[in-house]
Amino acid sequence: MLTFKGRRRIINVFLVISLLIFAVVIVVIIIREDEDMVPYQSDLLKNIVKMKEIDLLYVIDNNTYVKLKSKHGNVNIIDYNLDLINLDLLYTSKDFAIDAKASRGEYLSQRFLKVYDNITGHMDNMTFTTGPSGILEYDYTEGKGIVKNGVTIYQDNNAISSKIVEFDANNNFIIFKDNVTVEYKPSQE
């Protein structure tokens, strides 16, 4: 039978072993969060996971989907909102398709997309560009969007520029607002 000192010595040995295991686990966690070791880091106190090489496909229905690619970004693990850097976007529906690139973007609640800064892209048979402060917002459910802070849309040799463009993919129309200019060059036959 063990004496009090013998039991205490065994408890101390278990305590030292437990502390060593705890220290090893902490070291492994620190090493694993090194950017070169894994494609993500986390800040659990802020509910944020930092990721590299994001490739997201969100299917809305049989004919409609959104595909987002990004070099890196943050994911809020509570509401699954994404904040993306160097974003490539492809949105396709039955009657409407848009692909775009931007300096950054946000994917909110699997319903909204906000894209910022130096946006370029293609929409059906048109191309578009914004300036450094351009903003594109799109609601997948409503099929409606808006581009703010200046946009130019090109089709063939023609161009339309305005400060604001509103579009409705479901009803197939575009509205240009505020400081609208048109460059029209008739085709030569």
C-alpha positions in Angstrom: 0.0 0.0 0.0 1.3 3.5 -0.9 2.0 6.0 1.7 0.9 9.6 1.5 4.3 10.7 0.1 4.1 7.9 -2.5 0.7 9.0 -3.7 1.8 12.6 -3.8 4.9 11.7 -5.8 2.7 9.8 -8.4 0.3 12.8 -8.5 3.3 15.1 -9.1 4.6 12.9 -11.9 1.1 12.9 -13.6 0.9 16.6 -13.2 4.3 17.1 -14.8 3.4 14.7 -17.7 0.1 16.6 -18.2 1.9 20.0 -18.3 4.3 18.6 -20.9 1.5 17.2 -23.0 -0.3 20.6 -22.7 2.9 22.4 -23.8 3.4 20.1 -26.8 -0.2 20.7 -27.9 0.2 24.5 -27.6 3.5 24.3 -29.7 1.7 22.2 -32.3 -1.2 24.7 -32.6 1.2 27.6 -33.0 3.2 25.7 -35.7 0.0 24.7 -37.5 -1.2 28.3 -37.7 2.0 29.3 -39.5 0.9 30.6 -42.9 3.4 28.3 -44.7 2.0 25.2 -43.0 -1.7 25.3 -43.7 -4.1 27.3 -45.9 -5.9 29.1 -43.1 -5.4 30.9 -39.8 -8.1 31.7 -37.3 -9.0 34.4 -34.9 -11.7 32.5 -32.9 -12.3 35.5 -30.6 -13.6 37.4 -33.6 -15.2 34.3 -35.2 -12.9 34.8 -38.3 -11.1 32.2 -40.3 -8.4 33.5 -42.7 -8.1 31.4 -45.8 -6.0 31.2 -49.0 -7.0 30.1 -52.4 -10.8 30.3 -51.9 -12.9 28.5 -54.6 -16.6 28.7 -53.7 -19.6 27.4 -55.8 -23.1 28.3 -54.6 -26.0 26.7 -56.4 -29.1 28.8 -56.2 -31.3 26.5 -58.4 -31.0 24.2 -61.4 -30.1 27.0 -63.8 -28.4 29.5 -61.4 -25.1 29.5 -59.6 -22.4 31.7 -58.3 -18.7 30.8 -58.5 -16.2 32.9 -56.5 -12.4 32.5 -56.6 -10.0 34.5 -54.5 -6.3 34.5 -53.6 -7.2 35.0 -49.9 -9.9 36.2 -47.6 -11.7 36.0 -44.3 -14.7 33.9 -43.4 -17.0 34.8 -40.5 -17.9 31.4 -39.1 -21.0 32.6 -37.4 -22.9 34.1 -40.4 -20.7 32.6 -43.2 -20.0 36.0 -44.7 -16.8 36.2 -46.8 -14.5 39.1 -47.3 -12.4 38.4 -50.4 -9.3 39.9 -51.9 -8.5 39.7 -55.7 -11.9 38.3 -56.6 -12.9 36.4 -59.7 -16.7 36.1 -60.0 -18.9 34.1 -62.3 -22.7 34.4 -62.0 -24.9 32.4 -64.4 -28.6 32.0 -64.6 -31.0 30.9 -67.3 -31.1 34.2 -69.1 -28.2 36.1 -67.7 -24.4 35.7 -67.2 -21.8 37.9 -65.7 -18.1 37.4 -65.0 -16.0 40.0 -63.3 -12.8 40.7 -61.5 -12.3 43.1 -58.7 -9.7 44.1 -56.1 -12.0 42.9 -53.3 -15.5 41.7 -52.6 -18.0 40.5 -50.0 -20.3 37.5 -50.2 -23.1 38.1 -47.6 -25.6 35.6 -46.2 -25.6 33.5 -49.4 -27.8 36.2 -51.0 -25.8 39.3 -51.7 -22.6 40.1 -53.4 -20.7 43.4 -53.1 -17.6 44.0 -55.2 -15.3 46.9 -54.8 -12.5 48.8 -56.6 -11.4 48.5 -60.2 -14.1 46.2 -61.4 -13.9 44.8 -64.9 -16.1 42.2 -66.5 -18.4 40.8 -69.2 -22.2 40.7 -69.2 -23.8 39.0 -72.2 -22.2 40.8 -75.2 -21.0 43.8 -73.3 -17.9 44.6 -71.2 -17.8 47.1 -68.4 -15.2 48.8 -66.2 -15.3 51.0 -63.1 -12.8 53.3 -61.6 -10.8 52.7 -58.4 -13.8 53.4 -56.2 -16.4 51.4 -58.2 -19.0 49.4 -56.3 -21.2 46.6 -57.7 -24.0 45.2 -55.5 -26.2 42.3 -56.5 -29.1 40.5 -54.8 -29.4 36.9 -56.2 -32.9 36.4 -54.9 -34.3 39.6 -56.5 -32.1 39.4 -59.6 -31.3 43.1 -59.2 -28.1 45.0 -58.9 -26.5 48.5 -58.9 -23.1 49.8 -59.9 -22.0 53.0 -58.3 -19.2 55.6 -58.5 -18.9 55.6 -62.2 -19.1 52.8 -64.8 -18.6 52.5 -68.5 -20.3 49.8 -70.6 -18.9 48.9 -74.0 -20.6 47.1 -76.8 -18.9 46.9 -80.2 -17.6 50.4 -80.9 -20.1 52.1 -78.6 -19.9 53.1 -75.0 -22.3 54.4 -72.3 -20.9 56.0 -69.1 -22.7 57.1 -66.0 -22.3 57.5 -62.3 -24.9 54.9 -61.5 -26.2 51.9 -63.4 -29.1 49.8 -62.1 -29.9 46.5 -63.7 -32.6 43.8 -63.4 -31.5 40.4 -64.7 -35.0 38.9 -64.3 -36.7 41.6 -66.4 -33.7 42.2 -68.7 -33.2 45.9 -68.4 -30.5 48.4 -67.5 -31.0 52.0 -66.3 -28.2 54.6 -66.5 -28.4 57.5 -64.0 -26.5 60.7 -63.3 -24.1 62.3 -65.7 -24.8 59.9 -68.6 -22.7 60.1 -71.7 -23.0 58.1 -74.9 -20.5 57.4 -77.6 -22.2 56.0 -80.6 -20.4 55.0 -83.8 -22.6 53.5 -86.5 -21.3 50.3 -88.1 -20.0 50.8 -91.6 -21.5 48.5 -94.2 
